[in-house]
Amino acid sequence: MNKTVVILVETRKTHPKFKKIVRRSVRLKVHDEKNECVVGDKILAIETRPLSKEKDIDCIKL
């Protein structure tokens, strides 16, 4: 996967009935044009036109 980074997006929601905080995580493939992202980086990503079958998000900055 050249010029592609897989990121993990976590969300927290409170369960409506039990009032417990529930965490959900989603893995997304992000386009990194300059290949400058490494493991552990926090990035800002925006949605763009489809770049491939699974990529439609672009990396803005680290």
C-alpha positions as CSV (number, residue, x, y, z in Angstrom):
1,M,0.0,0.0,0.0
2,N,2.1,2.8,-1.3
3,K,1.0,6.3,-0.2
4,T,-1.7,4.8,2.1
5,V,-2.0,5.1,5.9
6,V,-4.4,3.2,8.1
7,I,-5.8,5.3,10.9
8,L,-7.9,4.4,13.9
9,V,-10.8,6.7,14.8
10,E,-12.3,6.2,18.3
11,T,-15.6,7.6,19.4
12,R,-17.3,7.6,22.8
13,K,-21.0,7.6,23.4
14,T,-23.1,7.1,26.5
15,H,-25.5,4.2,26.3
16,P,-29.1,5.6,26.6
17,K,-30.4,3.0,29.0
18,F,-27.4,1.9,31.1
19,K,-25.6,5.3,31.1
20,K,-22.3,3.6,30.5
21,I,-19.7,5.1,28.2
22,V,-19.2,2.8,25.2
23,R,-16.2,3.1,22.9
24,R,-16.3,2.3,19.2
25,S,-13.4,2.3,16.9
26,V,-13.2,2.4,13.1
27,R,-10.1,1.8,10.9
28,L,-9.9,4.0,7.8
29,K,-7.5,4.1,4.9
30,V,-6.1,7.6,4.3
31,H,-4.1,8.9,1.3
32,D,-0.7,10.2,2.2
33,E,0.8,11.8,-1.0
34,K,4.3,12.4,0.5
35,N,4.7,9.2,2.6
36,E,5.6,11.3,5.7
37,C,3.3,9.6,8.3
38,V,4.8,7.1,10.7
39,V,3.3,4.9,13.4
40,G,2.0,7.0,16.3
41,D,1.4,10.2,14.4
42,K,-1.8,12.2,15.0
43,I,-3.1,13.6,11.7
44,L,-5.8,15.8,10.4
45,A,-7.8,14.2,7.6
46,I,-10.6,15.4,5.4
47,E,-13.0,13.6,3.1
48,T,-12.3,14.0,-0.7
49,R,-13.3,12.4,-3.9
50,P,-12.8,8.6,-4.2
51,L,-9.2,7.9,-4.8
52,S,-9.6,4.1,-4.9
53,K,-12.1,1.5,-3.8
54,E,-11.5,2.0,-0.1
55,K,-9.8,5.4,0.0
56,D,-11.8,8.7,0.0
57,I,-9.9,10.5,2.8
58,D,-6.9,12.7,2.4
59,C,-4.2,13.5,5.0
60,I,-3.8,17.3,5.6
61,K,-1.1,17.7,8.3
62,L,0.7,15.9,11.1
